[in-house]
Amino acid sequence: MLKNLTIILLACTPLSTWGGDFEFSVGGGYQYSGIIGTQFAFKEDDKKYFVSLGLPGVSVGMQSTFSNNENHSVGFSVGKLTSFFSVDTEYGFITYNYHFSGFKNDGWVLGTGIGYYNQDEHMEFFSNGKPKERENGMALTFDIGYKF
């Protein structure tokens, strides 16, 4: 009963009482879920929580500034890239971003990260869900985007 009441109360709470801002950005790289993607974020003080939808994947993550200089942030991104034909990739990265105009402002963002990936290669076209080959290992990511 208390759990249901809490859920109803939170659902009825106006977004303006959350004390944060919403941010939209476009870019490329794993933080943007692929070759090109969009990132929808909720920002609160020095933290940002985001969901990315891109070509061809989806990811979630978080970024936080770590010094008085708000041009630098660290965080993580986890997600999945899906190919229509033969390869699916799951990944998780620890990330570093440089915000040219500052963390809280609009502008260009350049990022990098190191992480782990798990890639399943399927038979061409339809595989009935059985991976033909599985590969995993460490990887680097380079990301570029623009925040609005």
C-alpha positions in Angstrom: 0.0 0.0 0.0 2.8 2.5 1.0 4.7 1.6 -2.2 1.7 2.3 -4.4 1.0 5.6 -2.6 4.7 6.6 -3.1 4.5 5.8 -6.8 1.3 7.8 -7.2 2.7 10.8 -5.3 5.9 10.9 -7.4 3.9 10.6 -10.6 1.8 13.7 -9.6 4.8 15.8 -8.5 5.4 18.6 -11.0 8.6 18.4 -12.9 9.5 22.0 -11.8 10.0 20.7 -8.3 12.7 18.4 -9.3 15.2 21.3 -9.6 16.9 20.3 -12.8 17.0 21.0 -16.5 16.4 18.9 -19.5 19.0 18.9 -22.3 19.0 17.6 -25.9 22.1 16.9 -27.9 23.2 15.2 -31.2 26.4 13.5 -32.0 28.3 10.4 -32.9 30.1 7.7 -30.9 29.1 5.1 -28.2 27.7 7.9 -25.9 25.3 8.7 -28.7 24.5 5.1 -29.5 26.3 4.7 -32.8 27.2 6.5 -36.0 24.8 9.4 -35.3 22.4 9.7 -32.4 20.5 11.9 -30.0 20.9 12.2 -26.3 18.1 13.2 -24.0 19.4 14.3 -20.5 18.2 15.4 -17.1 20.8 17.8 -15.5 20.9 18.6 -11.9 23.8 20.8 -10.5 27.0 19.0 -11.5 25.4 15.7 -12.7 23.7 14.6 -15.9 21.7 11.4 -16.5 20.9 10.5 -20.1 19.3 8.1 -22.5 20.6 7.9 -26.1 18.9 6.7 -29.2 21.0 6.3 -32.3 21.7 4.6 -35.5 21.8 1.7 -34.7 21.5 1.5 -30.9 20.4 2.6 -27.5 22.3 3.5 -24.3 22.0 5.1 -20.9 24.6 6.8 -18.8 25.7 9.5 -16.4 28.2 12.3 -16.3 29.5 14.5 -13.5 32.0 17.3 -13.2 34.9 16.6 -10.9 36.5 19.9 -10.3 35.8 23.6 -10.1 36.5 23.8 -13.8 33.2 22.8 -15.3 34.7 22.0 -18.7 35.7 18.5 -17.6 33.3 15.6 -16.7 33.6 11.9 -16.1 31.0 9.2 -16.1 29.8 6.0 -17.7 27.7 4.7 -20.7 26.2 1.3 -21.2 24.2 0.2 -24.2 23.6 -2.0 -27.2 24.2 -1.6 -30.9 22.0 -3.8 -33.1 22.6 -4.7 -36.7 19.8 -5.7 -39.0 21.9 -8.4 -40.6 24.7 -10.0 -38.6 26.3 -8.3 -35.5 24.9 -7.2 -32.1 27.3 -5.4 -29.6 26.7 -4.8 -25.9 29.1 -2.3 -24.2 30.0 -0.4 -21.1 32.5 2.5 -21.0 34.0 4.8 -18.4 34.0 8.1 -20.1 35.7 11.5 -20.0 34.2 14.6 -21.8 35.5 18.1 -22.5 32.8 20.7 -22.7 34.1 23.7 -24.7 31.5 26.1 -23.3 31.2 24.5 -19.9 29.1 21.6 -18.5 26.0 23.7 -17.9 26.0 25.6 -21.2 25.1 24.8 -24.8 28.0 23.9 -27.1 30.4 21.4 -28.4 31.5 18.3 -26.4 34.5 16.1 -27.2 34.7 12.8 -25.4 36.7 9.6 -25.0 36.4 6.4 -23.0 37.6 3.0 -22.3 35.5 -0.1 -21.7 34.4 -3.6 -22.4 32.3 -5.0 -25.3 30.6 -8.2 -26.1 29.8 -8.9 -29.7 27.7 -11.7 -31.2 28.0 -12.4 -34.9 25.0 -14.2 -36.3 24.6 -16.1 -39.6 23.6 -13.8 -42.5 20.1 -12.5 -42.2 18.1 -14.9 -40.0 19.9 -16.9 -37.4 17.1 -18.2 -35.1 18.8 -16.4 -32.2 21.9 -18.6 -32.2 25.3 -16.7 -32.3 27.7 -18.0 -35.0 30.7 -16.4 -33.3 31.1 -14.5 -30.0 33.9 -11.9 -29.4 34.6 -9.7 -26.4 37.4 -7.5 -25.2 38.5 -4.0 -24.3 37.8 -1.0 -26.6 38.3 2.8 -26.9 35.6 5.2 -27.9 35.8 8.7 -29.3 32.6 10.9 -29.2 31.7 14.3 -30.5 28.4 16.1 -30.0 26.6 19.4 -29.7 24.4 20.3 -26.7 21.3 22.5 -27.2 
